[in-house]
């Protein structure tokens, strides 16, 4: 039976004008400070096919699609912006692990899927770890890793934690995945040698 783990790179803000605008503003500021051109921003999502079941793993606002047949399995919930704001659902995100689920805007993914593993143990480990992601504050650098925590951080954390080399996937050419480095550092105990640059 076929087993695989795929990474999808979805343009930041697909389906949401507010996220797209704030993302572009953030990247323009980074480009000015770094004296470089602005890059396209992407966020990563995972698809695991194991034991004949396809499971999607993504990070999304908790209030979005909060009811329905695809209610997330073993979600991790964390605050957005400031830890205190997490008291309200509007300021919470969740890690969704959905057997038979779908990922919004997957059809807009670029240079995807990127297969990073066909190892059953690694695929199983990713699913097991999906409920153990550290619920750090989205958009903040609480662990002083040099980058804010976001959906890319979660995916990088899951890959490295499952024994998958995060360097096996890269955002599309000319693109950047902010937060990727934070996920690797969080999973590796801050060892810089584990870090793969993602813009």
C-alpha positions in Angstrom: 0.0 0.0 0.0 1.4 3.4 -1.0 2.6 5.6 1.8 3.8 9.2 1.4 4.2 12.6 3.0 3.7 15.6 0.8 4.3 19.4 1.4 2.1 21.9 -0.4 3.2 25.6 -0.7 0.2 27.9 -0.8 0.5 31.6 -1.6 0.0 33.6 1.6 -3.5 35.1 1.8 -5.1 32.9 -0.8 -8.8 33.5 -0.4 -8.2 36.3 2.1 -7.5 39.9 1.2 -6.6 41.0 4.8 -3.9 38.3 5.2 -2.5 38.9 1.8 -2.2 42.7 2.4 -0.6 42.3 5.9 1.8 39.7 4.5 2.9 41.9 1.7 3.4 44.8 4.1 5.5 42.6 6.3 7.6 41.4 3.5 8.1 44.9 2.0 9.4 46.0 5.4 11.8 43.0 5.6 13.0 43.8 2.1 13.7 47.4 2.9 15.6 46.5 6.0 17.5 43.8 4.2 18.1 45.9 1.1 16.8 43.3 -1.2 13.7 42.8 -3.4 10.5 41.6 -1.9 9.7 37.9 -2.2 6.5 36.1 -2.7 5.3 34.6 0.7 4.0 31.1 1.1 2.6 29.0 3.9 3.0 25.2 4.1 0.5 22.4 4.6 0.9 18.7 4.8 -0.8 15.7 3.3 -0.1 12.2 4.7 -1.3 9.1 3.0 -1.0 6.1 5.3 -3.0 2.8 5.6 -5.2 3.8 2.7 -6.3 7.1 4.4 -5.3 10.6 3.4 -4.9 13.0 6.3 -4.5 16.7 5.9 -2.6 18.9 8.4 -2.9 22.6 8.3 -3.0 25.6 10.7 -6.0 27.9 10.5 -8.0 30.4 12.6 -10.1 28.5 15.1 -13.2 30.5 14.2 -12.9 29.6 10.5 -14.9 26.6 9.5 -15.6 25.8 13.1 -18.4 23.3 12.5 -19.0 20.6 10.0 -18.1 17.0 9.1 -14.3 17.8 8.9 -14.0 18.9 12.6 -10.3 18.6 13.4 -8.9 15.6 15.2 -6.6 16.2 18.2 -6.2 20.0 17.5 -3.6 22.1 19.2 -5.0 25.6 20.0 -2.8 28.6 20.5 -3.2 32.4 20.8 -2.8 34.9 18.0 -0.9 38.2 18.4 -0.8 38.3 22.2 -1.2 35.4 24.7 -4.0 37.2 26.6 -6.1 37.6 23.5 -6.4 33.8 23.2 -9.3 34.0 25.6 -11.5 34.8 22.5 -11.9 32.4 19.6 -11.3 35.3 17.2 -7.7 35.4 18.4 -7.0 31.6 18.4 -5.5 29.3 15.8 -5.6 25.5 15.7 -3.5 22.7 14.2 -6.0 20.7 12.2 -5.3 17.0 11.6 -8.2 15.7 9.4 -8.4 12.1 8.1 -10.2 12.4 4.7 -10.1 16.2 5.1 -9.4 18.9 2.6 -7.2 22.0 2.6 -8.8 25.3 1.4 -7.0 26.8 -1.6 -5.0 23.7 -2.2 -5.6 24.2 -5.9 -3.6 27.4 -5.7 -0.5 25.7 -4.3 2.7 26.4 -6.4 5.4 23.8 -7.3 3.4 21.3 -5.2 3.1 18.6 -4.0 6.7 18.1 -2.9 7.2 14.6 -1.6 9.4 14.5 1.4 9.0 11.0 2.6 7.7 7.5 1.8 8.8 6.1 5.1 5.9 4.6 7.1 7.5 5.4 10.5 8.0 9.1 9.5 4.5 9.4 8.2 3.1 7.9 11.4 5.3 10.1 13.5 3.9 13.3 11.8 0.4 12.2 12.6 1.3 11.4 16.2 3.1 14.7 16.7 0.2 16.8 15.2 -1.4 16.9 18.7 1.9 17.8 20.4 2.8 21.0 18.6 3.9 23.7 21.1 1.0 26.2 21.3 3.2 29.3 20.9 1.7 32.7 20.2 1.2 33.2 16.4 3.1 36.2 15.1 5.4 36.4 18.1 8.9 35.2 19.0 8.3 33.9 22.5 11.3 31.6 22.5 13.7 34.1 21.0 14.4 32.1 18.0 14.8 35.0 15.7 11.5 34.6 13.8 7.9 34.7 14.6 5.9 31.5 15.1 3.3 30.7 12.4 2.0 27.9 10.2 5.4 27.4 8.5 6.9 27.0 12.0 4.4 24.2 12.8 5.2 22.3 9.5 8.9 22.6 10.0 8.6 21.4 13.6 6.5 18.4 12.6 8.9 17.4 9.8 12.1 17.6 12.0 10.3 16.0 14.9 9.3 13.0 12.7 12.9 12.6 11.4 12.3 14.2 8.0 15.0 16.5 6.8 13.2 19.9 6.4 15.7 20.7 3.6 13.9 18.2 1.4 11.3 20.9 0.6 11.7 24.5 -0.4 9.2 27.2 -1.2 8.8 28.0 -4.9 11.6 29.9 -6.7 11.6 33.6 -5.7 9.5 32.8 -2.6 10.0 32.8 1.1 8.5 30.9 4.1 8.8 33.1 7.1 8.7 31.2 10.4 10.3 28.0 8.9 13.6 28.6 10.8 11.7 29.1 14.1 10.1 25.7 13.7 13.4 24.0 13.1 15.1 25.7 16.0 12.2 24.8 18.3 12.3 21.2 17.3 16.1 20.9 17.5 16.6 22.7 20.8 18.1 25.8 19.1 20.9 24.1 17.2 21.8 26.4 14.4 23.3 23.6 12.3 19.8 22.2 11.8 18.5 25.3 10.1 17.7 25.5 6.4 17.3 29.0 5.1 13.8 29.8 3.7 14.0 33.5 3.1 
